[in-house]
């Protein structure tokens, strides 16, 4: 969803919900968070699970290599491959694991 909002091909308008940081400066230095989405300040811990907070935070935490891909299918493929590669050598350490005993 954040890819479609960032690349501006989302069918629903989220104008005003998710806004990007706009660096208004008088110099030509690249700033660290210039293209990130603004994350609202939240005082209550349970509100950090709501989409208004978690979606832009997750998008900002992604590697810029993923965020710069403009084709949706390529973005999904790259992200899925990266996430699955983290679990390629996973080994369950539970003694009587129900799922591992079925394989």
N, C-alpha and C positions, 0 to 999 in steps of 0.2 A: 504494500500500500504506500509506504513512504517513497519507494522508487517512482511510482506514478505521480505522487505529489511533487517530488523533486524535479522530475523531467517534464512536468506539466501536461500529462496526457490522462489524468484522472477524470472519470466521467462526472464525478460529483465535485462541486466547488468547496474547498476547505479554506477559502480566503478568510483570513483573520484567526484561524485556529493554529496553523503551523506557519510561522514566519521565520525567515532567515536573518541571521545577523548581517547588518549592513555596516561596513566599516567606513565611516566618514572621517577621513584623515587628509592631511595636507602633505603627505609624503608618499613615496612609491614603494614602501616596504610591504612585503606580503605578511599579513597578520595570521596568527595561529588559528583562530576560530572564525575567520571571515565568512566562510560559506556554510557554516553549521546552522542547524535550526535552533531557535530559542527554546530553552527548556524552562517552563514556569517554576517559580519557587513554591514549594509545598511544605507546609508545616506538619501535616499528619502523615504518618508512615503508610497507612493503608491506601492513601490517594496516589502513592507512587506506582500502584499497579494499574491505574487507569490509563487508557490510550493517549489522553492529552499529554501525559508525562512520559510514559514508557516508549512510545513510538519514536518521537524525536531523539530521545536519549539513546535508544538502540541504534538508530540510523547514524547519529554522530559518533558512536563507538565503533562503527564499522571501519575497516581499512579503506583509505581513499581509493585504492585500486578497485574495490568493489563499487563504491559510490560513483565512480566516473564512467562506468559502463552504461551506455545510453540505450542499448537494446534489452528489452525486458526478458526475453528467453535466455539470452546469454548471461544476464545478471543472475537469474534464478539458477541456471546450470552451474555457474562459478561458485555461488554461495552454497548450494547444496553439496557440491564436490568438496569444498573446504570444510564444511561442518561434518560431513561423513568421514573425511580423512582423519579427523580428530579421534574417532572411535574405531579406527581400523585394527588396532592392536589391543582392544579392550578385553580384559579377562575378569570374570566375576570372581570375587573372593568370598562370597557367602557359602557357607558349608552345605546347607540343604536348599539351595535355590531352586524354585519350582520351574522357572523358565529354562535354566541350564540343564536340568535333568530331563527335559523333553527332547533335547537335541542329540 
